[in-house]
Amino acid sequence: MRGSSILTVGLADNKWQSRAVCGGLSGQMHTPTTSVGKFEMARYWDQARRPFSGLVFLIPMLVVYEVGVAWLRQVWPGEVRNLADLWIRGGLAQLGLDHWLVLPVLVGLGLLAWHKAARHPWGVRSRTLVGMLAESIVFAVGLFLLARLQWWAHGHWSLALSPGETVVAARLVSYVGAGVYEEVLFRLCLLPLCWVVLRALGLTSTVSVVGAIVVTSLVFSQSCTFQPAPSELSSWSWPAGRRISRRWTTSPNRACG
């Protein structure tokens, strides 16, 4: 009992406090290291799923992307913004909202409203952000290798980027934007919308989840055919989109994309 009381001191979330106390009262024997490790992991999963944590994680990427786009427009003749970004901005422009700040502000306000509506506690720990970064790196490397394997299957094997500092900078900035706005469009907006439509048609929740994953993955893969070399991209974007969508429906870290 004394150990469980000490464990709960200073914790911000009441539900985690109560779980720790109940764990201490249940009479189960756990080593301190195992109990604390499981508790910290559970606390990470809970906090990483919160929209506010996702927003804090996204802010540096949004700044890098928008500043990078503004800089590259002066030295790069091509389009730097990714397709999802252009689609969303095109829709907003039809509504008269064509300022470049509108979309990132809407993303931020949407996540804040979601966080408020869900009544999550405010604040995020630095170790949670580090864990989210580690997750992102692992999945980014996995998708990169998957793409390269697909290109190898098409007879194009190369780990090198195109020459030229400007070309590399344009690609990196575009990749950052894709990591934000493709998730906003396909996972944050389209995925739940598909689920709602399928539920309205009378399908079960499980079938609706699977159907929403399949539909959004297909749309995501087909959207890549608008990019250069569609035969190389769309073949790997289908499994990539399916895996990311499935992760959004099952993973705690869904609020950050």
PENORVEN-V190502 format. One record per pair of residues at least 12 apart in sequence whose C-alpha atoms are under 10 Angstrom apart, sorted by the first residue. I is the first residue (numbers start at 0). GAP is how many residues later the second one is. D is the distance in whole Angstrom. If there is no record, write none. Layout:
I/GAP/D ; I/GAP/D
This chain:
0/20/8 ; 0/21/10 ; 0/22/9 ; 0/23/6 ; 0/24/6 ; 0/25/10 ; 0/26/9 ; 1/19/10 ; 1/22/9 ; 2/17/10 ; 2/18/9 ; 2/21/8 ; 2/29/9 ; 3/13/9 ; 3/14/10 ; 3/15/10 ; 3/16/6 ; 3/17/6 ; 3/18/8 ; 3/19/8 ; 3/20/5 ; 3/21/8 ; 3/28/10 ; 3/31/10 ; 4/12/9 ; 4/15/8 ; 4/16/7 ; 4/19/8 ; 5/14/10 ; 5/15/10 ; 6/13/7 ; 6/14/8 ; 6/17/9 ; 6/25/10 ; 6/28/10 ; 6/29/8 ; 6/32/10 ; 7/12/7 ; 7/13/7 ; 11/109/8 ; 11/110/10 ; 11/111/9 ; 12/30/9 ; 12/34/10 ; 12/107/10 ; 12/108/7 ; 13/107/10 ; 15/23/8 ; 15/24/10 ; 15/26/9 ; 15/27/7 ; 15/30/10 ; 18/20/9 ; 19/15/9 ; 19/16/9 ; 19/19/8 ; 22/12/9 ; 39/88/10 ; 40/87/10 ; 42/85/9 ; 43/80/10 ; 43/81/9 ; 43/83/8 ; 43/84/6 ; 43/85/9 ; 43/87/8 ; 43/88/9 ; 43/208/9 ; 43/209/9 ; 44/83/9 ; 44/86/10 ; 44/87/10 ; 44/206/8 ; 44/207/5 ; 44/208/7 ; 45/74/10 ; 45/82/10 ; 45/206/7 ; 45/207/9 ; 46/73/9 ; 46/74/9 ; 46/75/10 ; 46/76/9 ; 46/77/7 ; 46/78/8 ; 46/81/7 ; 46/82/10 ; 46/205/8 ; 46/206/9 ; 47/76/8 ; 47/77/9 ; 47/80/6 ; 47/81/8 ; 47/83/8 ; 47/84/7 ; 47/203/9 ; 47/204/6 ; 47/205/5 ; 47/206/8 ; 47/207/7 ; 47/208/8 ; 48/83/10 ; 48/199/10 ; 48/202/8 ; 48/203/4 ; 48/204/5 ; 48/205/6 ; 48/206/5 ; 48/207/8 ; 49/61/9 ; 49/62/10 ; 49/64/9 ; 49/65/7 ; 49/68/9 ; 49/69/10 ; 49/70/7 ; 49/71/9 ; 49/72/9 ; 49/73/10 ; 49/74/9 ; 49/202/8 ; 49/203/8 ; 49/204/8 ; 49/205/6 ; 49/206/8 ; 50/57/9 ; 50/59/9 ; 50/60/5 ; 50/61/7 ; 50/62/9 ; 50/63/7 ; 50/64/5 ; 50/65/9 ; 50/67/9 ; 50/69/9 ; 50/71/10 ; 50/202/9 ; 50/203/8 ; 50/204/5 ; 50/205/7 ; 51/56/9 ; 51/59/6 ; 51/60/6 ; 51/61/9 ; 51/62/8 ; 51/63/6 ; 51/64/9 ; 51/68/9 ; 51/69/9 ; 51/70/7 ; 51/71/7 ; 51/72/8 ; 51/203/8 ; 51/204/9 ; 52/58/9 ; 52/59/10 ; 52/62/9 ; 52/69/9 ; 52/70/8 ; 52/71/6 ; 52/72/9 ; 52/73/10 ; 52/75/8 ; 52/76/7 ; 52/79/9 ; 52/200/9 ; 52/202/7 ; 52/203/7 ; 53/54/10 ; 53/57/8 ; 53/58/10 ; 53/61/10 ; 53/70/10 ; 53/75/9 ; 53/78/9 ; 53/199/8 ; 53/200/8 ; 53/201/5 ; 53/202/4 ; 53/203/8 ; 54/52/8 ; 54/53/6 ; 54/54/9 ; 54/55/10 ; 54/56/7 ; 54/57/8 ; 54/60/10 ; 54/200/8 ; 54/201/7 ; 54/202/10 ; 55/52/9 ; 55/67/9 ; 55/68/8 ; 55/73/8 ; 55/200/9 ; 56/67/10 ; 56/71/10 ; 56/72/7 ; 56/73/9 ; 56/75/8 ; 56/76/8 ; 56/198/10 ; 56/199/7 ; 56/200/10 ; 57/46/10 ; 57/49/10 ; 57/50/9 ; 57/121/10 ; 57/122/7 ; 57/197/10 ; 57/198/7 ; 57/199/9 ; 58/45/9 ; 58/49/8 ; 60/112/9 ; 60/115/6 ; 60/116/8 ; 60/118/9 ; 60/119/8 ; 61/42/7 ; 61/43/10 ; 61/45/10 ; 61/46/10 ; 61/114/8 ; 61/115/7 ; 61/117/10 ; 61/118/8 ; 61/119/10 ; 62/41/9 ; 63/109/7 ; 63/112/8 ; 63/113/9 ; 64/15/10 ; 64/16/9 ; 64/107/9 ; 64/108/6 ; 64/109/7 ; 64/110/9 ; 64/111/6 ; 64/112/6 ; 64/113/9 ; 64/115/9 ; 65/15/9 ; 65/34/8 ; 65/35/9 ; 65/38/9 ; 65/107/9 ; 65/108/10 ; 65/110/10 ; 65/111/8 ; 66/106/9 ; 67/12/9 ; 67/13/10 ; 67/101/8 ; 67/102/8 ; 67/104/9 ; 67/105/6 ; 67/106/9 ; 67/108/10 ; 67/109/10 ; 68/12/7 ; 68/100/10 ; 68/101/8 ; 68/104/7 ; 68/105/8 ; 68/108/9 ; 69/30/10 ; 70/99/10 ; 71/94/8 ; 71/95/10 ; 71/97/8 ; 71/98/7 ; 71/101/9 ; 72/97/10 ; 74/91/8 ; 74/95/10 ; 75/90/7 ; 75/91/8 ; 75/93/10 ; 75/94/8 ; 77/89/10 ; 77/92/9 ; 78/91/9 ; 78/95/9 ; 79/89/10 ; 79/90/6 ; 79/91/8 ; 79/92/10 ; 79/93/7 ; 79/94/6 ; 79/95/9 ; 79/97/9 ; 80/89/9 ; 80/90/10 ; 80/92/8 ; 80/93/6 ; 80/94/9 ; 80/95/10 ; 80/96/7 ; 80/97/8 ; 80/100/10 ; 81/89/10 ; 81/91/9 ; 81/92/6 ; 81/93/8 ; 81/94/9 ; 81/95/6 ; 81/96/6 ; 81/97/10 ; 81/98/10 ; 81/99/8 ; 81/100/8 ; 81/145/9 ; 82/91/9 ; 82/94/9 ; 82/95/8 ; 82/98/9 ; 82/99/8 ; 82/140/8 ; 82/141/8 ; 82/143/8 ; 82/144/8 ; 83/93/9 ; 83/94/7 ; 83/96/9 ; 83/97/6 ; 83/98/5 ; 83/99/9 ; 83/100/9 ; 83/101/7 ; 83/102/9 ; 83/136/10 ; 83/139/9 ; 83/140/10 ; 84/18/9 ; 84/89/10 ; 84/92/7 ; 84/93/8 ; 84/95/9 ; 84/96/6 ; 84/97/7 ; 84/99/9 ; 84/100/8 ; 85/95/9 ; 86/94/10 ; 86/95/10 ; 86/98/9 ; 87/15/8 ; 87/93/8 ; 87/94/10 ; 87/96/9 ; 87/97/8 ; 88/13/9 ; 88/14/7 ; 102/78/9 ; 103/76/10 ; 103/77/9 ; 106/73/9 ; 106/74/9 ; 106/77/8 ; 106/81/10 ; 110/77/10 ; 110/144/8 ; 110/145/9 ; 113/141/10 ; 114/140/10 ; 130/122/10 ; 131/121/7 ; 131/124/8 ; 131/125/10 ; 134/118/9 ; 135/43/10 ; 135/117/10 ; 135/120/9 ; 135/121/9 ; 138/104/10 ; 138/105/9 ; 139/39/10 ; 141/98/10 ; 142/93/9 ; 142/94/9 ; 142/96/9 ; 142/97/7 ; 142/100/10 ; 142/101/10 ; 143/15/10 ; 143/92/10 ; 143/96/10 ; 144/14/9 ; 145/90/7 ; 145/91/9 ; 145/93/9 ; 145/94/8 ; 146/85/8 ; 146/86/8 ; 146/87/10 ; 146/88/9 ; 146/89/6 ; 146/90/8 ; 146/93/9 ; 147/84/10 ; 147/88/9 ; 148/87/9 ; 149/81/10 ; 149/82/7 ; 149/83/8 ; 149/84/10 ; 149/85/7 ; 149/86/6 ; 149/87/10 ; 150/80/9 ; 150/81/6 ; 150/82/8 ; 150/84/9 ; 150/85/9 ; 151/80/9 ; 152/79/9 ; 153/77/8 ; 153/78/7 ; 153/81/10 ; 154/77/10 ; 155/76/9 ; 178/77/10 ; 178/78/7 ; 179/76/8 ; 179/77/7 ; 180/76/9 ; 181/38/8 ; 181/75/9 ; 182/37/10 ; 182/58/10 ; 182/61/9 ; 182/62/9 ; 182/65/10 ; 182/71/10 ; 182/72/10 ; 182/73/9 ; 182/74/6 ; 183/71/10 ; 183/72/9 ; 183/73/8 ; 184/31/10 ; 184/35/10 ; 185/27/10 ; 185/29/10 ; 185/30/6 ; 185/31/8 ; 185/33/8 ; 185/34/7 ; 185/55/9 ; 185/58/10 ; 185/59/8 ; 186/25/10 ; 186/26/9 ; 186/29/8 ; 186/30/9 ; 186/33/10 ; 186/54/9 ; 186/57/8 ; 186/58/6 ; 186/59/10 ; 186/60/10 ; 186/61/7 ; 186/62/9 ; 186/67/9 ; 186/68/10 ; 186/70/8 ; 187/57/10 ; 187/60/9 ; 187/66/9 ; 187/67/8 ; 187/68/10 ; 187/69/8 ; 189/22/8 ; 189/23/10 ; 189/25/9 ; 189/26/7 ; 189/29/10 ; 190/18/9 ; 190/20/10 ; 190/21/6 ; 190/22/7 ; 190/23/10 ; 190/24/8 ; 190/25/6 ; 190/26/9 ; 190/54/8 ; 190/57/9 ; 190/58/9 ; 191/16/10 ; 191/17/9 ; 191/20/8 ; 191/21/10 ; 191/24/10 ; 191/57/9 ; 192/19/8 ; 192/23/10 ; 193/14/8 ; 193/15/8 ; 193/17/8 ; 193/18/5 ; 193/19/9 ; 193/20/10 ; 193/21/8 ; 193/22/8 ; 194/12/9 ; 194/13/5 ; 194/14/6 ; 194/15/9 ; 194/16/7 ; 194/17/5 ; 194/18/9 ; 194/20/10 ; 195/12/8 ; 195/13/9 ; 195/16/9 ; 196/15/9 ; 197/13/8 ; 197/14/8 ; 208/36/10 ; 208/37/9 ; 208/40/8 ; 209/32/10 ; 209/35/10 ; 209/36/8 ; 209/39/9 ; 211/30/10 ; 211/33/8 ; 211/34/9 ; 211/37/10 ; 212/28/8 ; 212/29/6 ; 212/30/9 ; 212/31/9 ; 212/32/6 ; 212/33/6 ; 212/34/10 ; 212/35/9 ; 212/36/9 ; 213/24/9 ; 213/25/10 ; 213/27/9 ; 213/28/7 ; 213/31/9 ; 213/32/9 ; 214/26/10 ; 214/27/9 ; 214/30/10 ; 215/22/9 ; 215/25/7 ; 215/26/8 ; 215/29/8 ; 216/20/8 ; 216/21/6 ; 216/22/8 ; 216/23/8 ; 216/24/5 ; 216/25/5 ; 216/26/8 ; 216/27/9 ; 216/28/7 ; 216/29/10 ; 217/16/9 ; 217/19/9 ; 217/20/6 ; 217/21/9 ; 217/23/8 ; 217/24/8 ; 218/18/10 ; 218/19/9 ; 218/22/9 ; 219/14/9 ; 219/17/7 ; 219/18/7 ; 219/19/10 ; 219/20/9 ; 219/21/6 ; 219/22/9 ; 220/12/8 ; 220/13/5 ; 220/14/7 ; 220/15/8 ; 220/16/5 ; 220/17/5 ; 220/18/8 ; 220/19/8 ; 220/20/7 ; 220/21/9 ; 221/12/6 ; 221/13/9 ; 221/15/8 ; 221/16/8 ; 222/14/9 ; 223/12/10 ; 223/13/7 ; 223/14/9 ; 224/12/10 ; 243/13/8 ; 244/12/10
